[in-house]
Amino acid sequence: YQEPGFAAGDLLRGRVRLHDHDIASVVHGLRDRLRRPAEPCRRPAGANNFRGMTKGHTLIELAIVLALLAMSGSALAPAARRYRDNASAAAARESVIASIATARSMGVGQGGASVHLESPQWVRIVHGDSIVNEVDLARSFGATMRLGGGRPAARIVFDALGLGRLASRTVILESGSAQLRVVISSFGRVRRE
């Protein structure tokens, strides 16, 4: 409470003397003020309670978002793993097919070539006594190879006409849970399964 004509600092320094009627008016003013309902604190729209605080997210909101991401990630992980395994097996299968096609074209152009399939991972193209190309399926694609009939190796020989000499073979390419097959006919033709 402040009477007109003097400041609160003057009162504290002893420059102003209060009389009894002044003290009574201060008490009545405080009592009236306490009886009135409190006015709500009015802040501008968007104002924060603390100075320097900017708009953002609370820790609870961030924790909920992280929990939802973890749940969706754990639900998507098996599908992503299957996709990766299928892609690795498909890439290995295409590499085997490309090696057979390369050996066949070398057979026509150079008078003969062969493809050596050695379980679990090696595919080699051989011309004469030299290895022309060698693919490590495990290192290149993360896949392994099995030959049908439980054989450890197979050799496909192509002559100058591009015809293969081989009993039909099934090559199984595996990566994780994915299994893809290639059937090689006795003439060296391939079929994807």
Beta strands, then each sheet from edge to edge (+ up, - down):
strand 1: 113-118
strand 2: 122-127
strand 3: 130-136
strand 4: 144-147
strand 5: 153-158
strand 6: 164-165
strand 7: 169-175
strand 8: 178-184
strand 9: 190-192
sheet 1: 3+ 2- 1+ 5- 6+
sheet 2: 4+ 7- 8+ 9-
end
